[in-house]
Amino acid sequence: MLIVLPRFAIVLCLALLVGGCALGPQQLTSSRMAYNDAVQVTEQRELLLNIVRLRYLETPEFLAINGISSQFELDSSVMLGGEFDGDGDLALVQPQAQLSFAERPTITFTPQQGPEFTRQLIAPIGPETLYHLIEYGWGIERIFNLAVRQINAVGAPIGVARESTGGAGSSELRHIIGTLAQWQRQGHIALRLTQGYEPVSPRLSANQIAGTDVVDAAKEGYRLQANDDGYVLARKMYRMTLNLGDAFGRTPAWQELAHRLGLAPDRRSYAIDMASEQIQDDVQKADTLYLATRSPLGIMAHLAQGVAVPAIDLERHEVADAEASSRPPFTIISSPEKPSNAYLGVQHRGHWFYLAGDDLESRRSLGALISLLRLELSAGGSQNLPVLTLPVGQ
């Protein structure tokens, strides 16, 4: 006997088949954007929390997201039931359909505590990173105020402890940085970055070098350079220079700044070098700007001076008060209640700490710091540490 299905039953079957085919791409679109937002927000919140921890003299902690995997399961079924009358004719058709969907994401975290990661965290920022951040668009004023603590003899010789009591030097440094930024915007000065190699070994004869030595040196950023009848091992170096416009070096403004920094005022170009003992011993070249830079951890500790801690914590001596002269242009507000106007917030010690939504200056500084950390900190240094895997969909 030929049975003709009702039209609505046929439509239902087709809808289930077509809907199941389209569900995968739709779910990929929504899930990818959701994970993207979650990674961005949690990265910012982790950084904000670590800055607050440093304000309380606590140890920061970093977790790297090593992997996000997600399984999607779609199960659909269509059944048809019917009833026949006493004559054997089909009297009632009962279509049944089931559609179920499940997502099972798995997220893997790794604590960043290895020696290589720690070295990157406490190493001073180099010229290459400074240049790239400035060229990216953050500007001299923001990047130098974040990362530079001394130019020649102006600024704070050592870390945050000295800076908290050296307000006059820090104020003068900020004034000089602001002046350089203004001159850059006006086209009077420009920064340049060049790459070169610096010999770091005595001369080696050709029979001392194997092919594998050349490969290994290249992997570590070195190369072998010809030198007389042999070779020397040379390390890749980045050098930054400050270049002046044609007639700008003869202006009274530049002459005054050059005198304050101990520079020869009649040059068109000045080398920019990372400071070591030169500044401390007052031994410097008149054609070189020596920059003493902070480490990534030092920048975070510097910004931590802008955390407005609750009065009760100051009264309990759980945290020291920050001097006004040492506070950076960066403000984290505290509140006992969850704020309604927060751009970004975290909870710590029973209080909310947050960046206000209308505080564009602090938001830009946080963004610049995130860019800096992505350049300076690799995802290495986590060997032999526990991996935390969360099957969050189960």
C-alpha positions as CSV (number, residue, x, y, z in Angstrom):
1,M,0.0,0.0,0.0
2,L,1.4,3.4,-1.0
3,I,1.5,5.9,1.9
4,V,1.7,9.6,1.1
5,L,3.3,11.7,3.9
6,P,1.6,15.0,4.8
7,R,3.4,18.1,3.5
8,F,4.3,19.4,7.0
9,A,6.1,16.1,7.8
10,I,8.3,16.5,4.7
11,V,9.0,20.1,5.5
12,L,10.0,19.2,9.0
13,C,12.5,16.5,7.8
14,L,14.1,18.9,5.3
15,A,14.4,21.7,8.0
16,L,16.2,19.4,10.3
17,L,18.7,18.3,7.7
18,V,19.4,21.8,6.4
19,G,19.5,23.3,9.9
20,G,22.1,20.7,11.0
21,C,24.4,21.5,8.1
22,A,24.3,25.3,8.8
23,L,24.7,24.9,12.5
24,G,28.5,24.2,12.4
25,P,29.6,27.4,10.6
26,Q,27.2,29.5,12.7
27,Q,28.5,28.0,15.9
28,L,32.1,28.6,14.8
29,T,31.4,32.3,14.2
30,S,29.8,32.9,17.6
31,S,32.2,30.7,19.6
32,R,35.3,32.2,18.0
33,M,34.3,35.8,18.8
34,A,33.2,34.8,22.3
35,Y,36.6,33.1,23.0
36,N,38.4,36.1,21.5
37,D,36.6,38.5,23.8
38,A,37.3,36.3,26.8
39,V,41.0,36.0,26.1
40,Q,41.3,39.8,25.7
41,V,39.4,40.7,28.8
42,T,41.1,38.1,31.0
43,E,44.6,39.2,29.8
44,Q,43.8,42.8,30.8
45,R,42.3,41.8,34.1
46,E,45.3,39.6,35.0
47,L,47.6,42.5,34.3
48,L,45.5,44.9,36.4
49,L,45.4,42.4,39.3
50,N,49.2,42.0,39.2
51,I,49.7,45.8,39.3
52,V,47.4,45.9,42.4
53,R,49.3,43.1,44.0
54,L,52.6,45.0,43.5
55,R,51.0,48.0,45.3
56,Y,50.5,45.6,48.3
57,L,54.1,44.3,47.9
58,E,52.7,40.9,46.8
59,T,54.2,38.6,44.2
60,P,52.6,38.9,40.7
61,E,51.5,35.7,39.0
62,F,51.1,35.0,35.3
63,L,49.1,32.2,33.6
64,A,49.6,31.5,29.9
65,I,46.8,30.1,27.8
66,N,48.4,27.2,26.0
67,G,45.4,25.9,24.2
68,I,41.6,26.2,23.7
69,S,39.9,23.3,22.1
70,S,36.2,22.7,21.8
71,Q,34.2,19.8,20.6
72,F,30.8,20.3,19.0
73,E,28.2,17.5,18.9
74,L,25.0,17.7,16.9
75,D,22.5,14.9,17.1
76,S,19.3,14.9,15.1
77,S,16.6,12.3,14.5
78,V,13.3,12.1,12.7
79,M,10.7,9.4,13.4
80,L,7.2,8.9,11.9
81,G,4.5,7.0,13.7
82,G,1.0,6.2,12.6
83,E,-2.3,4.5,13.5
84,F,-4.4,2.4,11.2
85,D,-8.1,2.0,11.3
86,G,-10.0,-1.3,11.4
87,D,-9.9,-1.6,7.6
88,G,-6.1,-1.3,7.5
89,D,-6.1,2.3,6.2
90,L,-3.7,4.9,7.6
91,A,-5.8,7.1,9.9
92,L,-3.2,9.2,11.8
93,V,0.4,10.2,11.1
94,Q,2.5,11.3,14.1
95,P,5.9,12.8,13.1
96,Q,8.5,13.2,15.8
97,A,11.8,15.0,15.7
98,Q,14.8,15.5,18.1
99,L,17.6,18.0,17.7
100,S,20.4,18.3,20.4
101,F,23.6,20.3,20.4
102,A,26.5,20.2,22.9
103,E,29.8,22.1,23.1
104,R,32.6,20.8,25.3
105,P,35.5,23.3,25.5
106,T,38.8,22.5,27.1
107,I,41.2,25.3,28.2
108,T,44.8,24.7,29.2
109,F,46.8,27.1,31.4
110,T,50.5,27.0,32.3
111,P,52.0,29.0,35.2
112,Q,54.8,31.3,33.9
113,Q,57.5,30.8,36.5
114,G,60.6,29.4,34.7
115,P,64.0,31.0,34.8
116,E,63.8,32.3,31.2
117,F,60.5,34.0,31.8
118,T,61.8,35.5,35.0
119,R,64.9,36.9,33.3
120,Q,62.7,38.5,30.6
121,L,60.5,40.0,33.3
122,I,63.3,41.7,35.2
123,A,65.6,42.6,32.3
124,P,65.7,46.3,31.3
125,I,63.8,47.3,28.1
126,G,66.1,47.5,25.1
127,P,66.2,50.1,22.3
128,E,64.5,47.9,19.8
129,T,61.4,47.6,21.9
130,L,61.3,51.3,22.7
131,Y,61.6,52.2,19.0
132,H,58.9,49.7,17.8
133,L,56.4,50.9,20.5
134,I,57.0,54.5,19.6
135,E,56.6,53.8,15.8
136,Y,53.5,51.7,16.5
137,G,51.9,54.9,17.6
138,W,52.2,55.1,21.4
139,G,54.6,58.1,21.1
140,I,57.8,59.1,22.8
141,E,56.1,60.8,25.8
142,R,54.0,57.7,26.8
143,I,56.7,55.1,26.2
144,F,59.6,57.1,27.8
145,N,57.5,58.0,30.8
146,L,56.6,54.3,31.3
147,A,60.0,52.7,30.5
148,V,62.8,55.3,31.0
149,R,63.8,56.3,34.6
150,Q,66.9,58.3,33.7
151,I,68.4,60.2,30.8
152,N,72.1,60.9,31.3
153,A,72.1,62.5,34.8
154,V,68.5,63.4,35.0
155,G,66.0,61.1,36.7
156,A,66.1,58.3,39.2
157,P,69.4,56.3,39.4
158,I,67.9,53.1,40.7
159,G,64.5,51.5,41.1
160,V,61.1,52.4,42.6
161,A,62.4,52.8,46.1
162,R,64.6,55.7,45.0
163,E,62.0,57.2,42.7
164,S,59.5,57.4,45.5
165,T,61.7,59.9,47.3
166,G,63.3,61.6,44.2
167,G,60.4,63.8,43.1
168,A,62.5,66.7,41.8
169,G,64.6,64.5,39.4
170,S,61.5,62.7,38.2
171,S,59.7,65.9,37.5
172,E,62.6,67.3,35.5
173,L,62.8,64.0,33.6
174,R,59.1,64.2,32.7
175,H,59.6,67.8,31.5
176,I,62.5,66.7,29.3
177,I,60.5,63.8,27.9
178,G,57.5,66.1,27.2
179,T,59.8,68.6,25.4
180,L,61.3,65.8,23.2
181,A,57.8,64.5,22.4
182,Q,56.7,68.0,21.3
183,W,59.8,68.5,19.1
184,Q,59.1,65.1,17.5
185,R,55.5,66.1,16.7
186,Q,56.8,69.4,15.2
187,G,59.3,67.5,13.0
188,H,62.4,69.0,14.7
189,I,63.8,65.6,15.8
190,A,63.4,62.0,14.7
191,L,64.4,58.6,16.1
192,R,66.1,56.0,13.9
193,L,66.9,52.4,14.6
194,T,69.7,50.6,12.8
195,Q,70.9,47.0,13.1
196,G,74.5,46.0,13.4
197,Y,76.8,43.3,14.8
198,E,79.3,43.7,17.7
199,P,82.3,41.3,18.1
200,V,82.1,39.4,21.3
201,S,85.0,36.8,20.9
202,P,88.7,36.8,20.1
203,R,89.8,35.9,16.6
204,L,89.2,32.3,15.6
205,S,91.0,30.4,12.9
206,A,89.0,28.6,10.2
207,N,90.0,25.2,11.4
208,Q,88.4,25.9,14.8
209,I,85.0,26.3,13.3
210,A,82.6,23.6,12.2
211,G,79.5,23.9,10.1
212,T,77.3,23.2,13.1
213,D,78.9,26.1,14.9
214,V,77.6,28.5,12.2
215,V,74.1,27.1,12.4
216,D,74.1,27.2,16.2
217,A,75.4,30.8,16.3
218,A,72.6,31.9,13.9
219,K,69.9,30.3,16.1
220,E,71.1,32.4,19.0
221,G,71.2,35.7,17.1
222,Y,75.0,35.6,16.4
223,R,77.1,35.3,13.3
224,L,80.7,34.6,12.3
225,Q,82.4,37.6,10.7
226,A,85.6,37.5,8.7
227,N,88.5,39.2,10.5
228,D,92.0,39.3,9.0
229,D,92.8,35.6,8.4
230,G,90.1,34.3,10.7
231,Y,86.7,34.9,12.1
232,V,85.1,36.5,15.2
233,L,81.7,35.7,16.8
234,A,79.5,38.8,16.5
235,R,76.2,39.5,18.3
236,K,73.3,41.3,16.7
237,M,72.8,44.7,18.1
238,Y,70.2,47.4,17.6
239,R,71.2,51.0,17.9
240,M,68.9,54.0,18.2
241,T,69.9,57.5,17.2
242,L,68.3,61.0,17.8
243,N,68.6,63.1,14.6
244,L,68.0,66.9,14.6
245,G,66.6,69.0,11.8
246,D,68.8,71.2,9.6
247,A,68.8,74.3,11.8
248,F,67.2,73.1,15.0
249,G,70.6,72.4,16.6
250,R,71.3,76.1,16.7
251,T,68.1,77.1,18.5
252,P,68.4,78.3,22.1
253,A,65.9,75.7,23.2
254,W,68.1,72.8,22.0
255,Q,71.3,74.5,23.3
256,E,69.7,74.7,26.7
257,L,68.6,71.1,26.8
258,A,71.9,69.8,25.4
259,H,73.8,71.7,28.2
260,R,71.5,70.2,30.8
261,L,72.1,66.7,29.5
262,G,75.9,67.2,29.0
263,L,75.7,66.9,25.2
264,A,77.7,68.7,22.6
265,P,75.1,71.1,21.2
266,D,76.5,71.4,17.6
267,R,75.9,67.8,16.4
268,R,73.2,66.7,14.0
269,S,72.9,63.2,15.3
270,Y,73.3,61.6,18.8
271,A,73.7,57.9,19.6
272,I,71.2,56.5,22.1
273,D,72.7,53.8,24.3
274,M,71.5,51.8,27.3
275,A,73.1,53.1,30.5
276,S,75.2,50.9,32.7
277,E,77.9,52.3,34.9
278,Q,78.5,55.3,32.7
279,I,75.8,57.5,34.3
280,Q,76.6,56.4,37.8
281,D,80.3,57.3,37.4
282,D,79.5,60.6,35.6
283,V,81.5,59.3,32.7
284,Q,79.7,59.8,29.4
285,K,80.3,60.8,25.8
286,A,79.1,64.2,24.6
287,D,77.5,62.6,21.5
288,T,75.4,60.0,23.4
289,L,72.1,59.9,25.2
290,Y,72.3,57.3,27.9
291,L,68.9,55.8,28.8
292,A,68.4,53.8,32.0
293,T,65.3,51.8,31.4
294,R,62.9,49.9,33.6
295,S,62.2,46.2,33.3
296,P,58.6,45.0,32.5
297,L,58.3,44.2,36.2
298,G,59.7,47.7,37.1
299,I,57.1,49.3,34.8
300,M,54.3,47.5,36.6
301,A,55.7,48.5,40.0
302,H,55.9,52.1,38.8
303,L,52.3,52.0,37.7
304,A,51.4,50.4,41.0
305,Q,52.1,53.8,42.6
306,G,48.9,55.0,40.9
307,V,46.7,52.5,42.8
308,A,44.4,54.4,45.2
309,V,44.2,51.9,48.1
310,P,41.3,51.9,50.6
311,A,41.9,54.1,53.7
312,I,41.3,51.1,56.0
313,D,44.4,49.3,54.5
314,L,46.5,52.4,55.1
315,E,45.3,52.6,58.7
316,R,46.2,48.9,59.2
317,H,49.6,49.5,57.7
318,E,48.9,46.8,55.2
319,V,50.3,49.1,52.4
320,A,52.4,52.2,52.4
321,D,51.1,55.6,51.2
322,A,52.5,56.7,47.8
323,E,54.0,60.2,47.6
324,A,52.2,62.5,45.2
325,S,55.5,63.2,43.3
326,S,56.1,59.6,42.5
327,R,52.6,58.8,41.2
328,P,52.5,58.1,37.4
329,P,49.7,59.4,35.1
330,F,47.9,56.2,35.8
331,T,45.0,55.8,38.3
332,I,43.4,52.6,39.6
333,I,40.4,53.5,41.9
334,S,39.2,51.3,44.8
335,S,35.7,50.8,45.9
336,P,33.9,48.5,48.4
337,E,31.1,47.9,45.8
338,K,31.3,46.7,42.2
339,P,31.6,50.0,40.2
340,S,29.1,50.9,37.5
341,N,31.4,53.1,35.4
342,A,34.4,50.7,35.2
343,Y,36.3,50.0,32.0
344,L,38.1,47.2,33.7
345,G,38.0,45.9,37.2
346,V,39.2,43.1,39.5
347,Q,38.5,42.1,43.1
348,H,41.3,41.9,45.7
349,R,41.3,41.9,49.5
350,G,37.6,42.4,49.6
351,H,37.6,45.5,47.4
352,W,37.1,46.4,43.8
353,F,40.0,48.0,41.9
354,Y,39.2,49.4,38.5
355,L,40.0,51.8,35.7
356,A,37.3,54.4,35.1
357,G,35.6,54.2,31.7
358,D,36.3,57.9,31.1
359,D,40.0,57.8,32.2
360,L,41.5,57.6,28.7
361,E,45.0,58.4,29.9
362,S,45.2,55.4,32.1
363,R,43.5,53.1,29.5
364,R,46.1,54.1,26.9
365,S,49.0,53.4,29.4
366,L,47.5,50.0,30.1
367,G,47.3,49.3,26.3
368,A,50.9,50.4,25.8
369,L,52.0,48.1,28.7
370,I,50.2,45.2,27.1
371,S,52.0,45.8,23.8
372,L,55.3,46.0,25.6
373,L,54.8,42.8,27.5
374,R,53.8,41.0,24.2
375,L,57.1,42.1,22.7
376,E,59.3,41.4,25.7
377,L,57.8,38.3,27.3
378,S,57.7,35.0,25.4
379,A,55.6,32.1,26.4
380,G,58.6,30.0,27.4
381,G,60.1,29.2,30.8
382,S,57.3,26.9,32.0
383,Q,59.2,23.6,31.9
384,N,58.5,21.1,34.6
385,L,55.6,23.2,35.9
386,P,52.1,21.9,36.4
387,V,49.6,22.4,33.6
388,L,46.0,23.1,34.5
389,T,43.4,21.8,32.1
390,L,39.8,22.8,32.6
391,P,37.1,20.8,30.8
392,V,34.7,23.6,31.3
393,G,31.9,22.1,29.2
394,Q,31.5,19.0,31.4
